[in-house]
Amino acid sequence: MAHPVKLPKSAAEARAIERLRRICLALPDATEKIAWGEPTWRAGKMFALMDTHHHGAEHLAVWLPMPFGMQEALVEEHPDRCFVPPYLGGKGWVGVRIDGKADWKMIAGLVEEAYRMVAPPKSVAKLDAGASAAAPASRASRRSGAAAATTTSPSAEARKAASRRSAKPGGRAR
C-alpha cells in the first residue's frame, strides 16, 4: 500500500517547502522524487527528505545526512532547530526545522553539505566549478557595496565540535 502524500498545514508551510525545493534543485543533477508520501531530493542517492509533521510531530523539517560528528554538534548548538530524526538518526542524519523563523543560510549550507556526501564526484565538480565561476563576481559585488547571495556551510562551532568528537578515543562511529 502506498503512503498517503503529506501536505503542508498552511500557506507559510507551503512556501517553506517550495523554498527548500528551490535550494535542493539548484544543485547539479539533483532530482525530486516522492517517497513515503514526502518529497525527497537525490543526486544518485538521497540527500534530503522532507518531514511534514512526521507521525503527528509539530514541526516541518528536512532530514539530511551529515559527516561524522556533525549531527551531535548541530543538535547541541541549535537544540531549537536541529534534532535527531527517527529511522535515519542512527546513521548520522540530522533533522532541521524549516518552519517558523528558519535560518535559510544555515539550511542551504547544510543541504549543500548533505549533497556533497552522496552526489557523484562529477556532480560535485560541477558544483565547485559553479562556485569558482561565481567567486570573481561576488568579490566585485562586495567592492561595490552590494550584498552577495551565498550559501554558508554549517557553523564553524559545529564543525569544531564535530572534529573534537571524532578525535576522541571511543567516539561514536557510523
C-alpha positions in Angstrom: 0.0 0.0 0.0 1.3 3.4 -1.0 1.9 6.1 1.7 -0.5 9.0 1.6 1.0 12.2 0.3 1.6 14.5 3.3 0.5 18.1 2.7 1.5 21.3 4.4 -0.9 22.7 7.0 -0.7 26.3 6.0 0.4 28.7 3.2 3.5 29.5 5.2 4.5 25.8 5.3 3.9 25.5 1.6 6.2 28.5 1.0 8.9 26.9 3.2 8.7 23.6 1.3 8.9 25.5 -2.0 12.0 27.4 -0.8 13.6 24.2 0.3 12.8 22.7 -3.1 14.5 25.6 -4.9 17.6 25.1 -2.8 17.8 21.4 -3.5 17.0 21.5 -7.2 19.6 24.3 -7.7 22.3 21.7 -7.1 23.8 20.0 -10.2 22.0 16.8 -11.3 19.5 16.9 -8.3 16.1 15.4 -8.8 13.0 15.2 -6.8 11.0 12.0 -6.0 8.0 11.4 -3.8 8.8 8.6 -1.3 6.9 7.6 1.8 4.4 10.3 0.9 7.1 13.1 1.2 9.3 14.9 -1.3 12.9 13.6 -1.4 15.8 15.1 -3.3 18.5 12.9 -4.8 21.8 13.1 -6.7 22.2 9.4 -7.3 21.5 8.8 -3.6 19.0 10.7 -1.3 20.5 13.9 0.3 17.3 15.4 1.6 14.0 14.1 2.9 11.0 16.3 3.8 9.4 15.8 7.2 5.9 17.2 7.0 4.7 16.6 10.6 6.0 13.0 10.6 3.8 10.8 12.8 2.0 13.9 14.1 5.1 16.0 15.0 4.5 19.7 15.4 7.4 20.7 13.2 8.1 21.0 9.5 11.6 19.9 8.8 14.1 18.4 6.4 16.3 15.4 7.2 19.9 15.4 5.9 22.9 13.1 6.1 25.8 14.7 7.9 29.5 13.9 8.2 30.6 12.0 11.2 30.1 14.1 14.4 28.1 16.9 12.8 24.7 15.6 13.9 25.6 15.7 17.6 27.3 19.1 17.2 24.3 20.6 15.4 21.8 19.3 17.9 23.9 20.6 20.7 24.5 24.0 19.2 20.9 24.5 17.8 18.6 22.4 20.0 15.6 24.6 19.0 16.2 24.0 15.2 18.0 20.7 14.9 17.1 17.2 16.2 17.9 13.5 15.7 15.3 12.1 13.4 13.7 8.7 13.8 14.9 5.9 11.5 17.9 7.7 9.9 19.2 9.4 13.1 21.2 6.4 14.0 23.1 6.7 10.6 24.1 10.3 11.4 21.3 12.2 9.7 20.0 15.4 11.3 16.6 16.9 11.2 16.5 20.7 10.6 13.3 22.7 11.2 12.2 24.8 8.2 9.1 26.3 9.9 8.9 29.5 12.0 11.9 31.8 11.7 14.1 29.4 9.7 17.8 30.3 9.2 17.8 29.8 5.4 21.5 30.4 5.0 22.2 27.6 7.5 19.7 25.4 5.8 21.2 26.0 2.4 24.7 25.3 3.7 23.5 22.0 5.4 21.7 20.9 2.2 24.9 21.5 0.2 26.9 19.6 2.9 24.5 16.7 2.6 24.6 16.8 -1.2 28.4 16.6 -1.2 28.2 13.5 0.9 26.2 11.5 -1.6 26.5 13.1 -5.0 28.8 11.5 -7.6 32.2 13.2 -8.0 31.2 14.6 -11.4 28.2 16.4 -9.9 30.3 17.8 -7.0 32.8 19.0 -9.6 30.0 20.9 -11.4 29.0 22.5 -8.1 32.6 23.5 -7.4 33.1 24.9 -10.9 29.9 26.9 -10.5 31.2 28.3 -7.2 34.5 29.2 -8.7 32.9 31.0 -11.6 30.7 33.0 -9.2 33.6 34.0 -6.9 35.0 36.8 -9.0 31.6 38.4 -9.5 31.0 38.1 -5.7 34.2 39.9 -4.9 33.3 42.7 -7.4 29.9 43.0 -5.7 31.5 43.3 -2.3 33.8 46.1 -3.6 30.8 47.9 -4.9 28.9 47.5 -1.7 26.3 45.1 -3.0 25.4 42.1 -0.9 26.4 38.8 -2.4 23.9 35.9 -2.2 25.9 33.0 -0.9 25.2 29.9 1.0 27.1 29.1 4.1 28.3 25.8 5.3 27.4 24.6 8.8 28.7 26.9 11.6 32.3 26.9 12.5 31.4 26.0 16.0 29.5 22.8 14.9 32.5 21.8 12.7 34.9 22.3 15.6 32.7 20.3 17.9 32.4 17.5 15.4 36.1 17.3 14.8 36.7 17.2 18.6 34.3 14.3 18.9 35.8 12.3 16.1 39.2 12.7 17.6 38.1 11.3 21.0 39.0 7.6 21.6 35.9 5.5 21.6 33.9 8.2 19.8 30.7 7.3 18.0 31.3 5.6 14.7 28.9 5.3 11.8 
